[in-house]
Amino acid sequence: MSSTTIKSTEEIVSCSDNGQHPLVYINLKNGSGQCQYCGQKFIRISQTESSKKAA
């Protein structure tokens, strides 16, 4: 299990822990979420935050 937080610009993300558990979709509408199987954390970032880090 990873202890890092995954950042995404998408409102809905998927997690399967590389096939270690069933595929689940996590809604990040409230800004963050966590996988019920592996505990991986996800946060939603804006498009502008994403493009600033890419530059």
C-alpha positions as CSV (number, residue, x, y, z in Angstrom):
1,M,0.0,0.0,0.0
2,S,1.3,3.4,-1.0
3,S,1.4,6.3,1.4
4,T,1.6,9.0,-1.2
5,T,-1.4,11.1,-2.2
6,I,-2.4,11.0,-5.9
7,K,-3.3,14.3,-7.4
8,S,-5.9,14.4,-10.2
9,T,-7.7,17.0,-12.2
10,E,-10.6,14.5,-12.8
11,E,-13.7,14.4,-10.6
12,I,-13.9,10.6,-10.6
13,V,-10.8,8.4,-10.4
14,S,-10.4,4.6,-10.4
15,C,-8.3,2.4,-8.1
16,S,-7.5,-1.3,-8.3
17,D,-4.0,-1.3,-6.6
18,N,-2.5,-2.8,-9.8
19,G,-5.1,-5.6,-9.8
20,Q,-4.7,-6.4,-6.1
21,H,-8.4,-5.6,-5.4
22,P,-11.6,-5.1,-7.4
23,L,-11.8,-1.9,-9.5
24,V,-13.5,0.9,-7.7
25,Y,-14.3,4.4,-8.7
26,I,-13.8,7.3,-6.2
27,N,-15.7,10.5,-6.5
28,L,-13.5,13.6,-5.7
29,K,-16.4,16.1,-6.0
30,N,-15.7,17.2,-2.4
31,G,-12.0,17.6,-3.2
32,S,-10.6,14.3,-1.9
33,G,-11.3,10.7,-1.4
34,Q,-9.8,7.4,-0.3
35,C,-10.0,3.8,-1.6
36,Q,-12.1,1.6,0.7
37,Y,-9.9,-1.4,-0.1
38,C,-6.2,-0.2,0.0
39,G,-6.5,3.2,1.6
40,Q,-4.9,5.1,-1.2
41,K,-5.7,8.8,-1.0
42,F,-6.6,11.0,-3.9
43,I,-7.1,14.7,-4.1
44,R,-8.6,16.9,-6.8
45,I,-6.6,19.8,-8.1
46,S,-7.6,22.5,-10.6
47,Q,-6.4,22.6,-14.2
48,T,-4.3,25.7,-13.4
49,E,-2.5,24.0,-10.5
50,S,-1.7,21.1,-12.9
51,S,-0.4,23.3,-15.7
52,K,1.8,25.3,-13.2
53,K,3.6,22.2,-12.1
54,A,4.1,21.0,-15.7
55,A,5.9,24.3,-16.7
